[in-house]
Amino acid sequence: MQKYILSNREDSNATRLLGILNAFYLAKKLNTKAFFTWIEVEEAAKKYNRDIKLYTNKNFQGQKIISCNNDTKEEVFAKDFLDRHCILQNKVTSLMTFYPHVNMKNIKTYPANINNLEKFKELFEKENYDYFEAPFEMRYSWDIDEEDYLAQINQIWQNIGFHSKIKELIQKATLKAKELGDFCAIHIRNSDTVYSYAPFRKQNLETIYHATPYELAYHIIKEEAKRQNVIIFTDDISSVEHLLKALNLTNVYLANDFRDFNTLSQTQMLLYDVSLMSFANKIYGTHSSVARLATCLNSKSKQIDPHSFFTKKQRYNIIKQNYSLLNLHPDQKAYSLFYLFVTGGGIEEIEFGDKGKRNFLNSKKLIELQSYLEEALKLDYDNDKYRIYIINTLFRRGKIKEANTLLGEYLKERGNEFLNLLISGESEKIYLGKATFHKLLLNYQIYNKTKYENIAKIAELSLNKMPKYLHKKRYKIYLGRILSFTPLRCYF
């Protein structure tokens, strides 16, 4: 039977384009054809119950935003390219995929051990499915020949059949890059990961490392500008315009100044930015698909994640030092305050090579961290993530009576919102890993006493929502109750 490689992404355009590149790369290696789906933005918004106006707007509370794409596939690609490679989702009869959430009848997920081209090829030849979805994280999670991958991807990109308007913009970006000469790029992905029109900013750590605090960007740009030109790429134009004023440096530019924000669509601006960014000698950017796409197009361009470039302590000190220098939108300030809380030790997590180190936090430090949350809550009052961590910080300080009282106030004012975020099973269906708060539920079991009725209520509601490794080992709860009488409670 005939088998094909498919890219079936439904999210941002940069992610979709990366998926298409991976699909063509695999198809070439397996000597077959590559196809892609392109669900329209209205359909995607309806599917995921999102407000289409908010997600495609160029303005939010006076802030200039490059939000989600609202271009049709006919506005992005040439007709002959679509005819040869684009397929409707309902025409995909059977599929093997890495993504079990795909809503199809005849679907099977890949085995966990598919982590290189040879194993994928064996599976492709063995299994009888019409389409095999290209793994999005292939470059980063597979044992892959990086040099060959980037060489092939660059060639594939040159042969994508873009619309004539897109081709013209890519050519303009190429000419601008030659005019600018050597430069460093920093990509700041901060619109729907931070602003209050997007509810998933509330999902614990889901977006904190996707975005970049402007205080951290300020520091990076100042240092890089000592050596070379710097171009800032962003989806949050107004905040960067303010950042440029604060920096007051003649060799730092905003990519938005090289094209027309008012007349170009989001997709057109994205492809201009990606094309220009790809000429940078290094790119500071998170795991955002925009920065990843740009580094795919230039094998000599080095990507640096600003969150891993500095230690947690360095990031904490940089943001604390620069916080008062920038007068940004309240949502941005709230994000920076939460980032201070996290990097200051407010969340016990192992990240970026910490090697399991856990710092003892005394009461004074915990009070300081709690103050960041309280200030963030004033700026982004609808974000119950801050309330959840205020209660957890009170637990860590041993202020159980105070936690119970404040919890009662939260439940009275925002009961449904607070409980849904903390323990609702709905979030489990959509968000994974760092997006849930289930690890925090252990404290409600530790301090579950009759006299603390609000804590006891949540303990009862959340017992079956705790991570399985805690649910099975109940002795940890009793150990926690013992340690709650000691300074070691700051670890919970």
ZIURRA-V296601 format. One record per residue. N is the residue number from 1. SS is DSSP state (~ for helix, > for strand, _ for the rest). PSI is psi in radians with two decimals (999 if undefined). D_LAST is the distance of its C-alpha to the last C-alpha in Angstrom with 2 decimals. Layout:
# ZIURRA-V296601
n->{N,N}
ss->{SS,SS}
psi->{PSI,PSI}
d_last->{D_LAST,D_LAST}
This chain:
# ZIURRA-V296601
n->{1,2,3,4,5,6,7,8,9,10,11,12,13,14,15,16,17,18,19,20,21,22,23,24,25,26,27,28,29,30,31,32,33,34,35,36,37,38,39,40,41,42,43,44,45,46,47,48,49,50,51,52,53,54,55,56,57,58,59,60,61,62,63,64,65,66,67,68,69,70,71,72,73,74,75,76,77,78,79,80,81,82,83,84,85,86,87,88,89,90,91,92,93,94,95,96,97,98,99,100,101,102,103,104,105,106,107,108,109,110,111,112,113,114,115,116,117,118,119,120,121,122,123,124,125,126,127,128,129,130,131,132,133,134,135,136,137,138,139,140,141,142,143,144,145,146,147,148,149,150,151,152,153,154,155,156,157,158,159,160,161,162,163,164,165,166,167,168,169,170,171,172,173,174,175,176,177,178,179,180,181,182,183,184,185,186,187,188,189,190,191,192,193,194,195,196,197,198,199,200,201,202,203,204,205,206,207,208,209,210,211,212,213,214,215,216,217,218,219,220,221,222,223,224,225,226,227,228,229,230,231,232,233,234,235,236,237,238,239,240,241,242,243,244,245,246,247,248,249,250,251,252,253,254,255,256,257,258,259,260,261,262,263,264,265,266,267,268,269,270,271,272,273,274,275,276,277,278,279,280,281,282,283,284,285,286,287,288,289,290,291,292,293,294,295,296,297,298,299,300,301,302,303,304,305,306,307,308,309,310,311,312,313,314,315,316,317,318,319,320,321,322,323,324,325,326,327,328,329,330,331,332,333,334,335,336,337,338,339,340,341,342,343,344,345,346,347,348,349,350,351,352,353,354,355,356,357,358,359,360,361,362,363,364,365,366,367,368,369,370,371,372,373,374,375,376,377,378,379,380,381,382,383,384,385,386,387,388,389,390,391,392,393,394,395,396,397,398,399,400,401,402,403,404,405,406,407,408,409,410,411,412,413,414,415,416,417,418,419,420,421,422,423,424,425,426,427,428,429,430,431,432,433,434,435,436,437,438,439,440,441,442,443,444,445,446,447,448,449,450,451,452,453,454,455,456,457,458,459,460,461,462,463,464,465,466,467,468,469,470,471,472,473,474,475,476,477,478,479,480,481,482,483,484,485,486,487,488,489,490,491,492}
ss->{_,_,_,>,>,>,>,_,_,_,_,_,~,~,~,~,~,~,~,~,~,~,~,~,~,~,~,~,~,~,_,_,_,>,>,>,_,_,_,_,~,~,~,~,~,~,~,_,_,_,_,~,~,~,~,~,_,_,>,>,_,_,>,>,>,_,_,_,_,_,_,_,~,~,~,~,>,_,~,~,~,~,~,~,~,>,_,_,~,~,~,_,_,_,>,>,>,_,_,_,_,_,_,_,_,_,>,>,>,_,_,_,_,_,_,>,~,~,~,~,~,~,~,~,~,~,_,_,_,_,>,>,>,_,_,_,_,~,~,~,~,_,>,_,_,~,~,~,~,~,~,~,~,~,~,~,~,~,_,_,_,>,_,~,~,~,~,~,~,~,~,~,~,~,~,~,~,~,~,~,_,_,>,>,>,>,>,>,_,_,_,_,_,_,_,_,_,_,~,~,~,~,_,_,_,_,_,_,_,_,_,_,_,~,~,~,~,~,~,~,~,~,~,~,_,_,_,_,>,>,>,>,>,>,_,>,~,~,~,~,~,~,~,~,~,~,~,_,_,_,_,>,>,>,~,~,~,~,_,_,_,_,_,_,_,~,~,~,~,~,~,~,~,~,~,~,~,_,_,_,_,>,>,>,_,_,_,_,~,~,~,~,~,~,~,~,_,_,_,_,_,>,>,>,_,~,~,~,~,_,_,~,~,~,~,~,~,~,~,~,~,~,~,~,~,_,_,_,_,~,~,~,~,~,~,~,~,~,~,~,~,~,~,~,~,~,_,_,_,_,_,_,_,_,_,_,_,_,_,_,_,_,~,~,~,~,~,~,~,~,~,~,~,~,~,~,~,~,~,_,_,_,_,~,~,~,~,~,~,~,~,~,~,~,~,~,~,_,_,~,~,~,~,~,~,~,~,~,~,~,~,~,~,~,~,~,~,~,~,~,~,~,~,_,_,~,~,~,~,~,_,_,~,~,~,_,_,~,~,~,~,~,~,~,~,~,_,_,_,_,_,_,~,~,~,~,~,~,~,~,~,~,~,~,~,_,_,~,~,~,~,~,_,_,~,~,~,~,~,~,~,~,~,_,_,_,~,~,~,~,~,_}
psi->{2.68,2.30,2.55,2.85,2.41,2.45,2.14,0.72,2.58,0.07,-2.38,2.83,-0.67,-0.71,-0.74,-0.74,-0.66,-0.70,-0.70,-0.75,-0.78,-0.69,-0.78,-0.63,-0.85,-0.71,-0.68,-0.72,-0.53,0.07,0.84,-2.97,2.66,2.43,2.83,2.66,2.76,1.39,2.33,2.72,-0.63,-0.70,-0.72,-0.72,-0.74,-0.70,-0.66,0.28,0.87,2.65,1.91,-0.61,-0.70,-0.68,-0.16,0.11,2.66,0.10,2.29,1.94,0.74,-0.07,2.30,2.08,2.37,1.72,-2.75,2.73,2.57,0.44,2.50,2.87,-0.52,-0.39,-0.22,-0.70,2.72,2.67,-0.76,-0.58,-0.73,-0.73,-0.61,-0.48,-0.22,2.39,2.50,2.53,-0.70,-0.05,-0.11,1.81,-0.69,2.59,2.43,2.39,2.85,-0.16,1.63,-0.21,-0.17,2.23,1.42,2.72,-0.98,1.43,2.53,2.41,2.65,2.60,2.68,-0.39,0.13,1.67,0.29,2.97,-0.69,-0.78,-0.65,-0.70,-0.73,-0.78,-0.77,-0.72,-0.50,-0.80,2.48,1.36,2.64,-0.70,2.48,2.05,2.37,2.21,2.18,-0.67,0.33,-0.80,-0.56,-0.41,-0.23,2.72,1.69,2.63,1.73,-0.73,-0.78,-0.76,-0.88,-0.65,-0.76,-0.75,-0.73,-0.72,-0.71,-0.75,-0.72,-0.43,0.08,2.35,1.37,2.78,2.65,-0.60,-0.65,-0.76,-0.69,-0.71,-0.69,-0.68,-0.70,-0.70,-0.69,-0.76,-0.69,-0.67,-0.74,-0.62,-0.65,-0.49,-2.55,2.28,2.79,2.51,2.54,2.21,2.15,1.86,1.61,0.24,-1.46,0.01,-0.21,-0.78,2.64,0.00,-0.24,1.94,-0.39,-0.02,-0.33,-0.24,1.29,-2.06,0.27,-0.74,-0.02,-0.60,0.01,-0.67,3.08,2.19,2.37,-0.48,-0.59,-0.72,-0.70,-0.81,-0.80,-0.80,-0.74,-0.73,-0.78,-0.58,-0.26,-0.35,-0.48,3.06,2.59,2.32,2.28,2.25,2.35,2.81,0.08,1.36,-0.84,-0.72,-0.68,-0.60,-0.71,-0.70,-0.71,-0.68,-0.71,-0.65,-0.77,0.89,2.39,-0.28,0.40,2.23,2.75,2.20,-0.50,-0.45,-0.19,-0.06,3.05,1.88,-0.63,-0.55,-0.41,2.60,2.93,-0.73,-0.68,-0.73,-0.69,-0.84,-0.52,-0.85,-0.79,-0.73,-0.78,-0.76,-0.57,-0.26,-0.06,2.61,-0.42,2.63,2.07,2.10,2.65,-2.83,0.26,2.45,-0.40,-0.87,-0.69,-0.70,-0.74,-0.71,-0.39,-0.44,-0.07,1.83,-0.31,-0.14,2.18,2.25,2.35,2.11,2.05,-0.42,-0.50,-0.23,-0.60,2.69,2.90,-0.73,-0.72,-0.77,-0.72,-0.82,-0.67,-0.80,-0.72,-0.68,-0.64,-0.09,-0.77,-0.17,-0.38,2.20,1.42,3.11,2.52,-0.64,-0.67,-0.70,-0.68,-0.72,-0.77,-0.66,-0.72,-0.62,-0.65,-0.75,-0.79,-0.90,-0.35,-0.10,0.19,-0.39,2.19,1.68,2.64,2.07,2.57,0.87,0.46,-0.28,0.65,0.16,2.40,2.14,2.34,2.22,2.10,3.04,-0.67,-0.75,-0.72,-0.63,-0.73,-0.79,-0.68,-0.60,-0.56,-0.72,-0.74,-0.67,-0.69,-0.66,-0.59,-0.59,-0.55,1.31,-0.40,-0.04,1.72,-0.14,-0.69,-0.65,-0.73,-0.75,-0.43,-0.80,-0.76,-0.63,-0.62,-0.68,-0.81,-0.45,-0.14,0.23,1.20,-0.74,-0.75,-0.69,-0.75,-0.74,-0.83,-0.64,-0.66,-0.69,-0.74,-0.75,-0.62,-0.72,-0.71,0.76,-0.93,-0.80,-0.78,-0.85,-0.69,-0.71,-0.72,-0.78,-0.08,2.40,-0.25,-0.72,-0.47,-0.52,-0.42,-0.77,2.59,2.92,-2.02,0.01,-0.39,2.89,0.30,-0.45,-0.44,-0.26,-0.33,-0.68,-0.56,-0.50,-0.68,-0.74,0.42,1.67,2.66,-0.68,-0.29,1.34,-0.61,-0.69,-0.76,-0.62,-0.82,-0.62,-0.73,-0.75,-0.47,0.04,-0.75,0.12,-0.13,2.66,2.52,-0.62,-0.38,-0.63,-0.64,-0.50,1.29,-0.30,-0.39,-0.56,-0.78,-0.64,-0.74,-0.64,-0.64,-0.83,-0.32,-0.29,0.05,2.92,-0.26,-0.15,-0.37,-0.20,-0.15,999}
d_last->{55.67,54.82,51.15,49.52,46.38,44.66,42.25,40.85,38.37,37.97,35.83,36.89,40.21,38.83,36.84,39.98,42.10,39.82,40.04,43.81,44.05,42.10,44.33,47.49,46.27,45.65,48.85,50.83,49.41,50.20,53.55,52.86,52.41,49.35,48.66,46.14,45.35,45.02,43.73,44.80,42.32,43.51,43.01,39.50,38.54,39.95,38.22,34.73,35.51,35.45,37.67,40.23,41.34,37.95,37.31,40.77,41.39,42.19,41.15,38.06,38.36,40.82,38.84,40.80,38.74,39.69,38.02,38.42,41.80,44.50,47.17,48.90,49.40,53.06,52.10,50.05,52.22,55.97,57.62,58.79,55.30,53.87,56.73,56.02,52.22,50.62,50.17,49.01,45.88,47.93,50.35,47.76,48.82,46.38,43.43,41.06,37.89,34.36,33.34,33.18,32.90,36.54,38.52,41.43,43.07,44.21,41.08,39.33,36.32,36.69,35.44,32.30,34.46,36.58,35.70,39.11,42.53,44.26,41.91,42.14,45.93,46.09,44.13,46.33,49.46,48.33,46.83,49.20,47.55,49.29,46.43,43.61,41.00,40.37,36.75,35.41,33.16,36.06,36.47,32.86,31.98,35.39,37.25,39.87,42.72,41.44,44.88,46.63,44.05,44.36,48.14,48.46,46.10,48.09,51.31,49.96,48.87,52.40,53.85,51.73,54.14,52.76,54.68,57.28,55.41,52.28,54.44,55.97,52.62,51.51,54.82,54.33,50.89,52.49,55.21,52.73,50.78,54.07,54.87,51.55,51.71,48.73,45.47,41.68,39.80,36.43,35.26,32.97,31.83,30.55,32.34,30.84,27.47,27.13,29.76,29.24,32.00,29.68,27.00,25.03,23.75,21.23,19.83,16.49,17.43,20.71,23.00,21.25,22.70,25.86,26.80,27.34,26.73,30.21,29.23,28.52,31.75,33.63,32.77,33.70,36.96,38.03,37.71,39.44,42.18,43.32,44.50,45.53,45.71,42.52,42.47,39.59,39.17,37.13,36.94,36.25,39.61,39.44,36.27,37.81,41.06,39.24,37.53,41.02,42.33,39.58,40.23,44.03,44.89,48.12,46.98,43.96,44.81,43.38,44.49,45.13,48.10,49.81,50.10,50.62,47.49,49.66,51.89,49.79,47.52,43.82,44.76,47.62,45.46,42.85,45.53,47.12,43.84,42.93,46.47,46.44,42.94,44.02,46.45,43.82,43.49,39.69,37.36,34.03,32.19,29.03,29.19,31.30,34.38,36.71,35.91,35.86,39.22,40.74,39.80,41.37,44.66,44.95,44.21,44.55,41.87,38.52,35.33,32.49,29.07,28.17,24.41,24.97,27.91,25.81,22.67,19.53,20.42,23.99,23.22,21.14,24.10,26.72,25.41,24.88,28.40,30.09,28.40,31.17,33.94,33.65,34.44,33.25,32.83,30.01,28.24,28.33,27.06,24.12,23.28,23.55,21.25,18.50,19.26,18.86,15.40,14.45,16.44,15.31,11.74,10.44,9.37,8.11,11.36,14.27,17.42,20.97,21.23,18.18,18.62,15.07,14.75,11.45,12.28,11.25,11.13,13.04,13.51,16.53,14.97,12.27,15.35,17.26,14.90,14.87,18.64,18.98,17.57,19.89,22.77,22.17,22.27,25.62,26.96,25.81,25.59,25.69,22.45,19.82,17.24,16.99,16.68,13.80,11.79,13.27,11.90,8.31,8.99,10.59,7.76,6.06,9.71,10.31,12.95,12.85,16.62,16.77,14.26,16.45,19.58,18.74,17.64,21.09,22.78,21.25,22.24,25.67,26.34,24.71,23.77,25.05,23.81,20.23,20.01,21.90,19.60,16.32,17.68,21.32,22.78,25.20,22.97,22.54,26.30,26.44,23.25,21.44,18.53,16.83,18.44,16.36,13.11,12.76,9.49,8.02,10.13,8.11,6.84,10.61,11.51,9.58,11.28,14.37,17.22,20.76,20.80,18.09,20.32,18.78,15.30,17.32,19.43,16.79,15.36,18.99,19.71,16.85,16.80,19.00,17.25,14.11,14.58,17.12,15.47,12.81,15.66,17.85,15.65,14.91,14.55,10.89,10.58,12.72,11.03,7.75,10.43,12.01,9.34,8.64,12.12,11.55,10.57,7.98,5.59,5.56,3.83,0.00}
